[in-house]
Amino acid sequence: MQSQAHTGSYYAATVNKVTDYAPLQGAHRADVCVIGAGFTGISTALHLAERGYNVHVVEANRVGWGASGRNGGQIIGGISGEAEMIRKNGEDCRELLWDMRWAGHDIIRERVRTYDIDCDLKFGYLDVAIKDRHLRDLDAEHERLAAHNFPFEYRMLSKEETHETIGTKAYIGSLMNMGNGHLHPLNMCIGEATAAVKQGATIYEQSPVLRIEKGNRPEVITEQGSVSADFVVIAGNAYHALEKKLRGIMLPVSSFIMATEPLSEELIGLINPKDLAVCDPNYVLEYFRLSADKRLLFGGRCKYYGSDPDVIQKNLRPRMTKIYPVLKNTKIDFAWGGTIGVPINRVPQLGRVSPNVFYCQGYSGHGVNVTHLAGQIMADAVAGTCERFDIFAGVKSLVVPGVHTFGKPMVALGMLYYQIKDRL
Ligand SMILES: Cc1cc2nc3c(=O)[nH]c(=O)nc-3n(C[C@H](O)[C@H](O)[C@H](O)COP(=O)(O)OP(=O)(O)OC[C@H]3O[C@@H](n4cnc5c(N)ncnc54)[C@H](O)[C@@H]3O)c2cc1C
């Protein structure tokens, strides 16, 4: 496994600080060893370091190299698979789940404030509807927000109001929620890593973990070193191949983003003067928002597995100009992609592969907020408090048929299935 540099994204081009943590060399001991330095791994490490644990994080590439440093940066409300979790754990967990929906948002807000992380954090979000059934779902969400006295502004917008707010007639209505938001994910992840190190954590980059020797005191092995620890947390999500069992329970789905050149004030006034993040409800979805330097970051899923920016742009540009014909002559400066882990039942997968080796993965497209919650839950679990961990761990993960044997064709079939579902 060869270490890699960051993908050619807008985020990598505008990063505040280039990380350069030394690779793991020699034998080390820790209370907890975390594998993977994305949001899950870094969030877990920071929570643990704040509680006084000696934590070592081992990353194959760079901090935020995976989905965490490439994503749409949208802080979405909710956890995927909530209905399934309530079905399995009973009605008693409904209120706890409601609180968990927003816990990741609170952690992000709090960390940006406490550690002064410069990551363009902004609040303001629009969930848009394409079909009547989407409007019904948004109405139900609006009712839930009202029933819980949601503390931030939220409002249903008609088709006309949606058009006035984001300058497109592509949607039949929307739910505006000022409690959700957006940020520069790579700068957030690196800022949290810096905070974790200040709190006493150790991070190793360019150190692919080759295997975990399980036992009373598990050992994490790389080519040039090892960390033995009381606990190990596997946080490699869709990018690791350490435990075959964990790969077989998620569909690895590609998502792509492109960034336009910076837009004029006039264009911004037409398409998004309130600086909201926007997302549609389809599985093969589209999402967009403005960056701090006023580019449109436009993302979506497509049937492509490579990383060629020209192909990505060719796929996404017609979708962007269908929503915003006014951008037909706008230049695209960056295009990139990444992999999302999608469990069949959509329930994030938190569990153990052995008594002291935990894992945490599979957030579907809701990783920015849920990884932050997950890091806190993993830290709780290491400390012996498993109330929230058990709500996730209690739901059996379903094996994705053929994912090992058929690989990409299997994923293509999965995408086709969901595309058909979107059309119904
Ligand atoms: C294009 C795209 C757009 C997205 N948009 C959004 C969005 O707008 N909002 C949202 O909420 N979610 C979004 N997501 C999902 C979200 O980014 C992920 O759910 C989240 O970042 C997962 O974080 P993670 O830390 O678990 O995994 P990752 O960020 O993928 O990190 C895993 C890390 O583990 C490391 N690793 C793997 N194997 C090993 C090994 N053997 N040894 C050491 N290290 C290893 C990898 O190098 C990587 O750095 C998007 C994802 C993509 C790809």
PDBQT file of the ligand as one rigid body, heavy atoms in Angstrom, charges set to zero:
ROOT
HETATM    1  C1  LIG A 501     -17.252  13.613  -2.646  1.00  0.00    +0.000 C 
HETATM    2  C2  LIG A 501     -17.881  13.436  -1.292  1.00  0.00    +0.000 A 
HETATM    3  C3  LIG A 501     -18.822  14.359  -0.847  1.00  0.00    +0.000 A 
HETATM    4  C4  LIG A 501     -19.398  14.228   0.425  1.00  0.00    +0.000 A 
HETATM    5  N1  LIG A 501     -20.196  15.231   0.883  1.00  0.00    +0.000 NA
HETATM    6  C5  LIG A 501     -20.642  15.196   2.162  1.00  0.00    +0.000 A 
HETATM    7  C6  LIG A 501     -21.334  16.313   2.701  1.00  0.00    +0.000 A 
HETATM    8  O1  LIG A 501     -21.481  17.358   2.059  1.00  0.00    +0.000 OA
HETATM    9  N2  LIG A 501     -21.826  16.201   3.975  1.00  0.00    +0.000 N 
HETATM   10  C7  LIG A 501     -21.634  15.090   4.723  1.00  0.00    +0.000 A 
HETATM   11  O2  LIG A 501     -22.113  15.042   5.857  1.00  0.00    +0.000 OA
HETATM   12  N3  LIG A 501     -20.938  14.019   4.242  1.00  0.00    +0.000 NA
HETATM   13  C8  LIG A 501     -20.418  14.061   3.000  1.00  0.00    +0.000 A 
HETATM   14  N4  LIG A 501     -19.661  13.032   2.524  1.00  0.00    +0.000 N 
HETATM   15  C9  LIG A 501     -19.380  11.878   3.412  1.00  0.00    +0.000 C 
HETATM   16  C10 LIG A 501     -18.285  12.210   4.425  1.00  0.00    +0.000 C 
HETATM   17  O3  LIG A 501     -17.224  12.889   3.817  1.00  0.00    +0.000 OA
HETATM   18  C11 LIG A 501     -17.761  10.907   5.081  1.00  0.00    +0.000 C 
HETATM   19  O4  LIG A 501     -18.850  10.194   5.618  1.00  0.00    +0.000 OA
HETATM   20  C12 LIG A 501     -16.771  11.171   6.190  1.00  0.00    +0.000 C 
HETATM   21  O5  LIG A 501     -15.794  12.092   5.803  1.00  0.00    +0.000 OA
HETATM   22  C13 LIG A 501     -16.131   9.867   6.638  1.00  0.00    +0.000 C 
HETATM   23  O6  LIG A 501     -15.075  10.177   7.494  1.00  0.00    +0.000 OA
HETATM   24  P1  LIG A 501     -14.091   9.031   7.987  1.00  0.00    +0.000 P 
HETATM   25  O7  LIG A 501     -13.086   9.687   8.857  1.00  0.00    +0.000 OA
HETATM   26  O8  LIG A 501     -14.889   7.940   8.587  1.00  0.00    +0.000 OA
HETATM   27  O9  LIG A 501     -13.427   8.445   6.677  1.00  0.00    +0.000 OA
HETATM   28  P2  LIG A 501     -12.336   9.099   5.719  1.00  0.00    +0.000 P 
HETATM   29  O10 LIG A 501     -12.362  10.560   5.754  1.00  0.00    +0.000 OA
HETATM   30  O11 LIG A 501     -12.472   8.448   4.403  1.00  0.00    +0.000 OA
HETATM   31  O12 LIG A 501     -10.959   8.697   6.400  1.00  0.00    +0.000 OA
HETATM   32  C14 LIG A 501     -10.456   7.398   6.430  1.00  0.00    +0.000 C 
HETATM   33  C15 LIG A 501      -8.944   7.514   6.586  1.00  0.00    +0.000 C 
HETATM   34  O13 LIG A 501      -8.413   6.230   6.899  1.00  0.00    +0.000 OA
HETATM   35  C16 LIG A 501      -7.174   6.123   6.247  1.00  0.00    +0.000 C 
HETATM   36  N5  LIG A 501      -6.837   4.711   6.109  1.00  0.00    +0.000 N 
HETATM   37  C17 LIG A 501      -7.474   3.763   5.357  1.00  0.00    +0.000 A 
HETATM   38  N6  LIG A 501      -6.836   2.568   5.457  1.00  0.00    +0.000 NA
HETATM   39  C18 LIG A 501      -5.800   2.766   6.300  1.00  0.00    +0.000 A 
HETATM   40  C19 LIG A 501      -4.756   1.918   6.775  1.00  0.00    +0.000 A 
HETATM   41  N7  LIG A 501      -4.672   0.625   6.409  1.00  0.00    +0.000 N 
HETATM   42  N8  LIG A 501      -3.836   2.452   7.604  1.00  0.00    +0.000 NA
HETATM   43  C20 LIG A 501      -3.896   3.737   8.002  1.00  0.00    +0.000 A 
HETATM   44  N9  LIG A 501      -4.864   4.586   7.563  1.00  0.00    +0.000 NA
HETATM   45  C21 LIG A 501      -5.798   4.107   6.723  1.00  0.00    +0.000 A 
HETATM   46  C22 LIG A 501      -7.382   6.817   4.907  1.00  0.00    +0.000 C 
HETATM   47  O14 LIG A 501      -6.155   7.193   4.328  1.00  0.00    +0.000 OA
HETATM   48  C23 LIG A 501      -8.257   7.992   5.314  1.00  0.00    +0.000 C 
HETATM   49  O15 LIG A 501      -7.511   9.165   5.574  1.00  0.00    +0.000 OA
HETATM   50  C24 LIG A 501     -19.082  13.113   1.248  1.00  0.00    +0.000 A 
HETATM   51  C25 LIG A 501     -18.148  12.174   0.790  1.00  0.00    +0.000 A 
HETATM   52  C26 LIG A 501     -17.550  12.334  -0.466  1.00  0.00    +0.000 A 
HETATM   53  C27 LIG A 501     -16.537  11.321  -0.912  1.00  0.00    +0.000 C 
ENDROOT
TORSDOF 0
